[in-house]
Amino acid sequence: MFLPRVGTAADRSWEEESLMMLGISRGAALALGRKYGQLVILFGETDRPATL
C-alpha cells in the first residue's frame, strides 16, 4: 500500500511530491529508490527511528 505525500523543508522553501510505502522491506525500498533515481530514501519501522 502507498500513500501520496509532500516532502517539505522546515522553512517551506522547498517541497516535492513523494510516496509513503507501507509494508515494504528496506531492500525493496532501496531497489525502488535506485530504479527511480532517488539519491536517498527515508526508511522506518514501527517503534524504531527512521533512517536515511
CNS distance restraints for C-alpha pairs under 8 A (distance, minus, plus):
assign (resid   1 and name CA) (resid  21 and name CA) 5.96 0.50 0.50
assign (resid   1 and name CA) (resid  22 and name CA) 5.34 0.50 0.50
assign (resid   1 and name CA) (resid  23 and name CA) 7.11 0.50 0.50
assign (resid   2 and name CA) (resid  19 and name CA) 6.26 0.50 0.50
assign (resid   2 and name CA) (resid  20 and name CA) 5.43 0.50 0.50
assign (resid   2 and name CA) (resid  21 and name CA) 4.34 0.50 0.50
assign (resid   2 and name CA) (resid  22 and name CA) 5.89 0.50 0.50
assign (resid   3 and name CA) (resid  19 and name CA) 5.58 0.50 0.50
assign (resid   3 and name CA) (resid  20 and name CA) 5.09 0.50 0.50
assign (resid   3 and name CA) (resid  21 and name CA) 6.54 0.50 0.50
assign (resid   4 and name CA) (resid  17 and name CA) 7.38 0.50 0.50
assign (resid   4 and name CA) (resid  18 and name CA) 6.05 0.50 0.50
assign (resid   4 and name CA) (resid  19 and name CA) 4.64 0.50 0.50
assign (resid   4 and name CA) (resid  20 and name CA) 6.36 0.50 0.50
assign (resid   5 and name CA) (resid  17 and name CA) 5.97 0.50 0.50
assign (resid   5 and name CA) (resid  18 and name CA) 5.06 0.50 0.50
assign (resid   5 and name CA) (resid  19 and name CA) 5.38 0.50 0.50
assign (resid   5 and name CA) (resid  20 and name CA) 6.59 0.50 0.50
assign (resid   6 and name CA) (resid  15 and name CA) 6.54 0.50 0.50
assign (resid   6 and name CA) (resid  16 and name CA) 5.52 0.50 0.50
assign (resid   6 and name CA) (resid  17 and name CA) 4.40 0.50 0.50
assign (resid   6 and name CA) (resid  18 and name CA) 5.44 0.50 0.50
assign (resid   6 and name CA) (resid  19 and name CA) 7.83 0.50 0.50
assign (resid   7 and name CA) (resid  15 and name CA) 5.29 0.50 0.50
assign (resid   7 and name CA) (resid  16 and name CA) 5.27 0.50 0.50
assign (resid   7 and name CA) (resid  17 and name CA) 6.20 0.50 0.50
assign (resid   7 and name CA) (resid  18 and name CA) 6.41 0.50 0.50
assign (resid   8 and name CA) (resid  12 and name CA) 5.84 0.50 0.50
assign (resid   8 and name CA) (resid  13 and name CA) 7.72 0.50 0.50
assign (resid   8 and name CA) (resid  14 and name CA) 5.71 0.50 0.50
assign (resid   8 and name CA) (resid  15 and name CA) 4.21 0.50 0.50
assign (resid   8 and name CA) (resid  16 and name CA) 6.73 0.50 0.50
assign (resid   9 and name CA) (resid  13 and name CA) 6.02 0.50 0.50
assign (resid   9 and name CA) (resid  14 and name CA) 5.31 0.50 0.50
assign (resid   9 and name CA) (resid  15 and name CA) 6.34 0.50 0.50
assign (resid  24 and name CA) (resid  28 and name CA) 6.35 0.50 0.50
assign (resid  24 and name CA) (resid  29 and name CA) 6.41 0.50 0.50
assign (resid  25 and name CA) (resid  29 and name CA) 6.15 0.50 0.50
assign (resid  26 and name CA) (resid  30 and name CA) 6.13 0.50 0.50
assign (resid  26 and name CA) (resid  43 and name CA) 6.74 0.50 0.50
assign (resid  27 and name CA) (resid  31 and name CA) 6.20 0.50 0.50
assign (resid  28 and name CA) (resid  32 and name CA) 6.24 0.50 0.50
assign (resid  29 and name CA) (resid  33 and name CA) 6.18 0.50 0.50
assign (resid  29 and name CA) (resid  41 and name CA) 7.60 0.50 0.50
assign (resid  29 and name CA) (resid  43 and name CA) 7.72 0.50 0.50
assign (resid  30 and name CA) (resid  34 and name CA) 6.23 0.50 0.50
assign (resid  30 and name CA) (resid  41 and name CA) 7.13 0.50 0.50
assign (resid  31 and name CA) (resid  35 and name CA) 6.13 0.50 0.50
assign (resid  32 and name CA) (resid  36 and name CA) 6.23 0.50 0.50
assign (resid  33 and name CA) (resid  37 and name CA) 6.06 0.50 0.50
assign (resid  33 and name CA) (resid  38 and name CA) 4.87 0.50 0.50
assign (resid  33 and name CA) (resid  39 and name CA) 7.44 0.50 0.50
assign (resid  33 and name CA) (resid  40 and name CA) 7.22 0.50 0.50
assign (resid  33 and name CA) (resid  41 and name CA) 6.58 0.50 0.50
assign (resid  34 and name CA) (resid  38 and name CA) 5.93 0.50 0.50
assign (resid  34 and name CA) (resid  39 and name CA) 7.78 0.50 0.50
assign (resid  40 and name CA) (resid  52 and name CA) 6.35 0.50 0.50
assign (resid  41 and name CA) (resid  52 and name CA) 5.65 0.50 0.50
assign (resid  42 and name CA) (resid  50 and name CA) 6.51 0.50 0.50
assign (resid  42 and name CA) (resid  51 and name CA) 5.67 0.50 0.50
assign (resid  42 and name CA) (resid  52 and name CA) 4.62 0.50 0.50
assign (resid  43 and name CA) (resid  50 and name CA) 5.40 0.50 0.50
assign (resid  43 and name CA) (resid  51 and name CA) 5.34 0.50 0.50
assign (resid  43 and name CA) (resid  52 and name CA) 6.31 0.50 0.50
assign (resid  44 and name CA) (resid  48 and name CA) 6.67 0.50 0.50
assign (resid  44 and name CA) (resid  49 and name CA) 6.31 0.50 0.50
assign (resid  44 and name CA) (resid  50 and name CA) 4.09 0.50 0.50
assign (resid  44 and name CA) (resid  51 and name CA) 6.30 0.50 0.50
assign (resid  45 and name CA) (resid  49 and name CA) 7.31 0.50 0.50
assign (resid  45 and name CA) (resid  50 and name CA) 6.96 0.50 0.50
